[in-house]
Amino acid sequence: MQSVGTQLAVGVFALAAWFCLYLLIATALRMWTRTSQLSHAHRAHITESFVSGVQGVACAIVGLMTVIACRHDVMGEKFPLVVYYSSVGTAYFIYDLWAMYKSHIAKISAVSGVITCMVSYLKKDFLMIVHHLTITFLLFPAVIYHAPMGDFFTGCFFCLELSTPFVNARVILSRLGYKNSKIYVVNGLLMMTVFAMCRIALFPIMYAAYLSQQTSAPSHIHALASIPMTCHVWCLLVLAPQLYWLGLMVKGAMVVMKTESSAEDKDD
């Protein structure tokens, strides 16, 4: 296990890197002819989405590496990179609280004081703020430092982020005026497919991987019964919103398809 000092150092450098990446993208968008005329709010949203996409790719890569390295012993194998990336991920969620605030105040047309902006931010993004704080101060420490299981399952949870780049690409394409383009539709289909694979199908895959290695149990029922109820509850709590969001994606895709179909009928 890496020392606390090393983990803190990685976290500090990662936090600085996330802020620098945000500022670099923000500067590039101001200088790029296509985006220089966009509103400050749209540029802030694009910048936040771009950095989020980078984090999603990095987290998914670490997750895939971990799953591959630990697949032969899902309950015991450890992978050092998981611990290092926990500091990087924690730094990202701390940075993202600031990035979300920047995007929020960019949308406020009237000049408001810091207190007024902060209260408005807390009201609008309360659930997302709680989500970030929970991951930073509860989920990462619990999974990385206190969970008795191997890093295979942590890698699986990191793989949830594989759909994030597609979600952020959707936002960026929309802000750049490509909402009615084919690339927007293709990205949406890929987003739904990857989302279903990484955030829905991943849960039965984790259970299957666990059951396949529990050869000492007399049956799969006994093996499932040996899993603490809290694990089942946490998986269900994580899975439930994924099913809800996938439903919203499918509904949105149906609306787009119906709109395009209506447009084609009118052309005919």
C-alpha positions as CSV (number, residue, x, y, z in Angstrom):
1,M,0.0,0.0,0.0
2,Q,1.3,3.4,-1.0
3,S,2.2,5.8,1.8
4,V,-0.2,8.6,2.8
5,G,2.4,11.1,1.8
6,T,2.7,9.7,-1.7
7,Q,-1.1,9.6,-2.1
8,L,-1.3,13.3,-1.0
9,A,1.4,14.3,-3.4
10,V,-0.3,12.5,-6.3
11,G,-3.6,14.2,-5.4
12,V,-2.0,17.7,-5.2
13,F,-0.3,17.3,-8.6
14,A,-3.5,15.9,-10.1
15,L,-5.6,18.7,-8.8
16,A,-3.1,21.2,-10.3
17,A,-3.2,19.3,-13.6
18,W,-7.1,19.4,-13.8
19,F,-7.1,23.1,-13.2
20,C,-4.4,23.7,-15.8
21,L,-6.2,21.6,-18.3
22,Y,-9.4,23.6,-17.7
23,L,-7.6,26.9,-18.2
24,L,-5.8,25.6,-21.3
25,I,-9.1,24.5,-23.0
26,A,-10.8,27.7,-21.9
27,T,-8.0,29.8,-23.5
28,A,-8.1,27.7,-26.7
29,L,-11.9,28.2,-27.1
30,R,-11.5,31.9,-26.7
31,M,-8.9,31.9,-29.5
32,W,-10.7,29.5,-31.8
33,T,-12.7,31.4,-34.4
34,R,-15.6,29.0,-34.3
35,T,-16.1,29.2,-30.5
36,S,-14.9,32.8,-29.9
37,Q,-18.3,34.1,-30.7
38,L,-20.1,31.7,-28.4
39,S,-21.5,33.0,-25.1
40,H,-19.4,32.7,-22.0
41,A,-21.8,30.2,-20.6
42,H,-21.5,27.9,-23.6
43,R,-17.7,28.1,-23.6
44,A,-17.6,27.3,-19.9
45,H,-19.9,24.3,-20.4
46,I,-17.8,23.0,-23.3
47,T,-14.6,23.4,-21.2
48,E,-16.1,21.5,-18.3
49,S,-17.4,18.8,-20.6
50,F,-14.1,18.4,-22.3
51,V,-12.2,17.9,-19.0
52,S,-14.9,15.5,-17.8
53,G,-14.4,13.5,-21.0
54,V,-10.6,13.3,-20.4
55,Q,-11.2,12.1,-16.8
56,G,-13.7,9.5,-18.1
57,V,-11.2,8.1,-20.6
58,A,-8.4,8.0,-18.0
59,C,-10.6,6.3,-15.4
60,A,-11.9,3.7,-17.9
61,I,-8.4,2.9,-19.1
62,V,-7.3,2.3,-15.5
63,G,-10.4,0.3,-14.9
64,L,-9.9,-2.0,-17.9
65,M,-6.2,-2.5,-17.0
66,T,-7.3,-3.5,-13.4
67,V,-10.0,-5.9,-14.6
68,I,-7.5,-7.6,-17.0
69,A,-4.8,-7.8,-14.3
70,C,-7.1,-9.1,-11.6
71,R,-9.5,-11.3,-13.5
72,H,-7.8,-14.6,-12.3
73,D,-8.4,-13.8,-8.6
74,V,-11.3,-11.4,-8.3
75,M,-11.4,-11.6,-4.5
76,G,-7.7,-11.3,-3.7
77,E,-5.6,-9.7,-6.5
78,K,-4.5,-6.1,-6.0
79,F,-3.4,-3.6,-8.6
80,P,-1.3,-0.7,-7.4
81,L,-2.5,1.7,-10.2
82,V,-6.0,1.7,-8.6
83,V,-4.7,3.3,-5.4
84,Y,-2.8,5.9,-7.3
85,Y,-5.8,6.8,-9.5
86,S,-8.0,7.1,-6.4
87,S,-6.0,10.2,-5.6
88,V,-6.3,11.4,-9.2
89,G,-10.1,10.8,-9.2
90,T,-10.5,12.4,-5.8
91,A,-8.7,15.5,-7.1
92,Y,-10.9,15.6,-10.2
93,F,-14.1,15.6,-8.2
94,I,-12.8,18.4,-6.0
95,Y,-11.8,20.4,-9.1
96,D,-15.2,19.6,-10.7
97,L,-17.1,21.3,-7.8
98,W,-15.3,24.5,-8.9
99,A,-15.8,23.9,-12.6
100,M,-19.6,23.3,-12.1
101,Y,-19.7,26.6,-10.1
102,K,-17.9,28.4,-12.9
103,S,-20.5,27.0,-15.4
104,H,-23.3,28.0,-13.1
105,I,-22.3,31.6,-12.6
106,A,-21.6,32.0,-16.3
107,K,-25.3,31.4,-16.9
108,I,-26.4,34.1,-14.6
109,S,-27.0,37.2,-16.7
110,A,-27.4,39.6,-13.8
111,V,-24.5,40.7,-11.7
112,S,-24.8,39.0,-8.4
113,G,-22.7,38.9,-5.2
114,V,-20.6,35.8,-4.3
115,I,-23.0,34.8,-1.6
116,T,-26.0,35.0,-3.9
117,C,-24.2,33.0,-6.6
118,M,-23.1,30.4,-4.1
119,V,-26.6,29.9,-2.7
120,S,-28.0,29.7,-6.2
121,Y,-25.4,27.1,-7.1
122,L,-26.1,25.0,-4.0
123,K,-29.8,25.0,-4.8
124,K,-29.5,24.2,-8.5
125,D,-26.8,21.5,-8.2
126,F,-27.4,20.2,-4.7
127,L,-27.7,16.5,-5.7
128,M,-24.6,16.7,-7.9
129,I,-22.6,18.4,-5.1
130,V,-23.7,15.6,-2.7
131,H,-22.7,13.0,-5.3
132,H,-19.2,14.5,-5.7
133,L,-18.7,14.8,-1.9
134,T,-19.9,11.3,-1.3
135,I,-17.5,9.9,-3.9
136,T,-14.6,12.0,-2.5
137,F,-15.0,11.4,1.2
138,L,-16.9,8.0,1.4
139,L,-16.8,5.9,-1.8
140,F,-13.1,6.2,-2.7
141,P,-11.8,5.7,0.8
142,A,-14.2,2.8,1.5
143,V,-13.4,1.0,-1.8
144,I,-9.7,1.6,-1.9
145,Y,-8.6,1.4,1.7
146,H,-11.2,-0.5,3.7
147,A,-12.8,-3.0,1.3
148,P,-11.6,-6.6,1.9
149,M,-12.2,-7.6,-1.7
150,G,-9.7,-7.5,-4.5
151,D,-9.3,-4.6,-7.0
152,F,-11.2,-6.4,-9.8
153,F,-14.5,-5.0,-8.6
154,T,-13.0,-1.5,-8.1
155,G,-11.8,-1.7,-11.7
156,C,-15.3,-2.7,-12.8
157,F,-16.7,0.4,-11.1
158,F,-14.0,2.5,-12.8
159,C,-15.2,1.1,-16.1
160,L,-18.6,2.8,-15.5
161,E,-16.9,6.0,-16.7
162,L,-16.4,4.5,-20.2
163,S,-19.7,6.1,-21.3
164,T,-18.7,9.5,-19.9
165,P,-16.8,10.7,-23.0
166,F,-19.8,10.1,-25.2
167,V,-22.1,11.9,-22.8
168,N,-19.8,14.9,-22.9
169,A,-19.3,14.7,-26.6
170,R,-23.1,15.1,-26.9
171,V,-22.9,18.3,-24.9
172,I,-20.0,19.7,-26.9
173,L,-21.6,18.9,-30.2
174,S,-24.8,20.6,-29.1
175,R,-23.0,23.7,-28.0
176,L,-21.1,23.8,-31.3
177,G,-24.3,23.7,-33.3
178,Y,-24.1,20.1,-34.5
179,K,-27.3,19.0,-32.8
180,N,-29.0,18.2,-36.1
181,S,-26.0,16.5,-37.7
182,K,-25.4,12.8,-38.3
183,I,-22.4,12.8,-36.1
184,Y,-24.6,13.9,-33.2
185,V,-27.0,11.0,-33.9
186,V,-24.1,8.5,-34.2
187,N,-22.6,9.7,-31.0
188,G,-26.0,9.3,-29.3
189,L,-26.3,5.7,-30.4
190,L,-22.8,4.9,-29.3
191,M,-23.5,6.6,-26.0
192,M,-26.6,4.4,-25.4
193,T,-24.8,1.3,-26.4
194,V,-21.7,1.9,-24.2
195,F,-23.9,3.1,-21.4
196,A,-25.9,-0.1,-21.4
197,M,-22.8,-2.3,-21.6
198,C,-20.7,-0.5,-18.9
199,R,-23.4,0.7,-16.5
200,I,-26.1,-2.0,-16.8
201,A,-24.5,-5.3,-18.1
202,L,-21.5,-4.8,-16.0
203,F,-23.3,-5.8,-12.8
204,P,-24.3,-9.3,-13.9
205,I,-20.8,-9.7,-15.3
206,M,-19.3,-8.9,-11.9
207,Y,-21.6,-11.4,-10.2
208,A,-20.8,-14.0,-12.9
209,A,-17.0,-13.5,-12.4
210,Y,-17.4,-13.9,-8.7
211,L,-19.5,-17.1,-8.9
212,S,-17.2,-18.7,-11.5
213,Q,-14.3,-18.6,-8.9
214,Q,-16.3,-19.8,-5.9
215,T,-15.6,-23.5,-6.4
216,S,-15.6,-24.2,-2.7
217,A,-19.3,-23.3,-2.4
218,P,-21.7,-26.2,-3.0
219,S,-23.8,-24.1,-5.4
220,H,-24.2,-20.7,-6.8
221,I,-27.1,-20.1,-4.4
222,H,-24.8,-20.7,-1.5
223,A,-22.1,-18.5,-3.1
224,L,-24.6,-15.6,-3.5
225,A,-25.8,-16.1,0.1
226,S,-22.2,-15.6,1.3
227,I,-22.1,-12.1,-0.1
228,P,-22.9,-9.5,2.5
229,M,-26.3,-7.9,2.1
230,T,-24.7,-4.5,2.0
231,C,-22.9,-5.4,-1.2
232,H,-26.2,-6.3,-2.9
233,V,-27.8,-3.1,-1.6
234,W,-25.0,-0.9,-2.8
235,C,-25.1,-2.5,-6.3
236,L,-28.8,-2.0,-6.4
237,L,-28.5,1.7,-5.4
238,V,-25.8,2.2,-8.1
239,L,-27.8,0.3,-10.7
240,A,-31.2,2.0,-10.2
241,P,-30.2,5.4,-11.4
242,Q,-28.4,3.9,-14.4
243,L,-31.6,2.2,-15.5
244,Y,-33.4,5.5,-15.1
245,W,-30.8,7.5,-17.1
246,L,-30.8,4.8,-19.9
247,G,-34.6,5.1,-20.1
248,L,-34.2,8.9,-20.6
249,M,-31.6,8.3,-23.3
250,V,-33.9,5.8,-25.1
251,K,-36.8,8.2,-24.9
252,G,-34.6,11.0,-26.3
253,A,-33.4,8.8,-29.2
254,M,-37.0,7.9,-30.0
255,V,-37.9,11.6,-30.2
256,V,-35.0,12.3,-32.5
257,M,-35.9,9.4,-34.8
258,K,-39.5,10.5,-34.9
259,T,-38.5,14.0,-35.8
260,E,-36.2,12.9,-38.6
261,S,-38.9,10.5,-39.9
262,S,-41.4,13.3,-40.0
263,A,-39.0,15.6,-41.8
264,E,-38.3,13.0,-44.4
265,D,-42.1,12.4,-45.0
266,K,-42.5,16.2,-45.5
267,D,-39.7,16.2,-48.1
268,D,-41.3,13.3,-50.0
